[in-house]
Amino acid sequence: MDLDEFLPKNAGDPLAALIAQDLDPLSVKELDARIAALEGEIARTRRKMQTAVTHRASAHDLFKS
């Protein structure tokens, strides 16, 4: 899997900058904090996706009848 497929094409995109960040200068404590923050963001993104799926299904059911 090539990460370039998933990266935004905009040069100033925060996700692209995050992925390109050099991790070498970070301590283990800083890396742990980064992982915790990213896991929190993943959970938030998954909740948003679930909300969108539920909303779409509700709209589909409403207009289906």
C-alpha positions in Angstrom: 0.0 0.0 0.0 1.4 3.4 -1.1 0.6 6.3 1.3 0.7 8.7 -1.7 -2.6 7.3 -2.8 -4.3 8.5 0.4 -2.5 11.8 0.9 -4.3 15.0 0.0 -2.8 16.7 -3.1 -2.9 20.2 -1.6 0.6 21.3 -0.5 -0.7 23.0 2.7 -2.9 20.1 3.8 -2.4 19.4 7.6 -2.6 15.6 7.0 0.2 15.7 4.5 2.3 17.8 6.9 1.6 15.5 9.8 2.6 12.4 7.8 5.8 14.1 6.5 6.9 15.2 10.0 10.3 13.9 11.0 9.8 11.7 14.1 13.5 11.3 14.9 13.7 14.3 17.2 10.8 13.2 19.3 11.2 11.4 22.6 9.3 8.2 23.6 7.0 10.3 25.8 6.3 12.7 22.8 5.7 9.7 20.5 3.3 8.2 23.1 1.4 11.6 23.2 1.3 11.7 19.4 -0.1 8.2 19.2 -2.8 9.1 21.9 -3.7 12.2 19.9 -3.9 10.3 16.6 -6.0 7.5 18.2 -8.4 10.2 19.5 -8.6 11.7 16.1 -9.3 8.3 14.5 -12.1 7.7 17.0 -13.6 11.1 16.3 -13.4 10.4 12.5 -15.0 7.0 13.0 -17.9 8.6 15.0 -18.3 11.2 12.2 -18.4 8.5 9.6 -21.0 6.5 11.6 -23.1 9.6 12.0 -23.0 10.2 8.2 -23.9 6.6 7.4 -26.8 6.7 9.9 -28.0 10.0 8.5 -27.9 8.7 5.0 -29.7 5.6 5.9 -32.4 7.6 7.7 -32.8 9.9 4.7 -33.0 6.9 2.4 -35.7 5.3 4.5 -37.7 8.5 4.7 -37.8 9.1 1.0 -38.1 5.4 0.1 -41.8 5.2 1.1 
